[in-house]
C-alpha cells in the first residue's frame, strides 16, 4: 500500500523523513490558511522515488501551475470544493495525476464522488475528472483534524476510482489498516497524529507504521 506523509515543510525534517522513513508520497500544503503552509520552496525536497504531492484548497489554475513549476510536483491534490471541470483543467494544464479529496461523515456523502467519475471524451476514451480519491473526516477545518471517520461507510463505495484513507490515522492504527479490506483502497494519508510540532513529523513513529503498511 501507498503511504503518503502530508503537511511537510521543514527542510531538515523532510530530509530525515525521506531518508529514514522512505514514504511513497510526500505532501506539501499550498494553502495559505494552513498552519503547515509551504510559503517558499524548502531548501531540501525529497528525491525520487518519493513522489511530491501539491495540496491545494480552492486555488486558481495559475496558482496550481506556478507552485507545480517551483516545487516539481508529481501529483496534484485538491482538498476544497473544486468542480469536476476545474479538476480537468488542472490535469490538462499540468499533465499530472489528480487526487480529489472528500470529507465524510455518513454514507450519503459518497454521492459527491459521482460527478468526478465522469469527465470528457478524448476520441473513444473518457477521461475522469480525478485519478484518485482521498476520503477524509468531515470537520470544521479543511483536514488535519486528527479525527477518524467510520471506515465502514466505504463499504458502499464501488469505484471505479481507487482511493486513499485519511483522517486521524496515527501510530497505533497500523493493525486497523491491516484488517480493513476494500478492493479499491490503495493507501493511507497521514499527518497531524505523527507530529511533534505543527509540520514536524516524528520519524521514529513513522518508521514502524510505514514498514507495516508498505508490506500490505
Secondary structure, 3 states (H helix, E strand, C coil): CEEEECCCCCHHHHHHHHHHHCCCEEEEECCCCCCCECCCCCCCCCCCCCEEEEEECCCCHHHHHHHHHHHCCCEEEECCCCCHHHHHHHHHHHCCEEEEEEEECCHHHHHHHHHHHCEEEECCEEEECCCEEEEEECCCCCCCCCCCCCHHHHHHCCCCCCEEECCCCCHHHHHHHHHCCCCCEEEEEECHHHEEECCEECHHHHHHHHHHHCCC
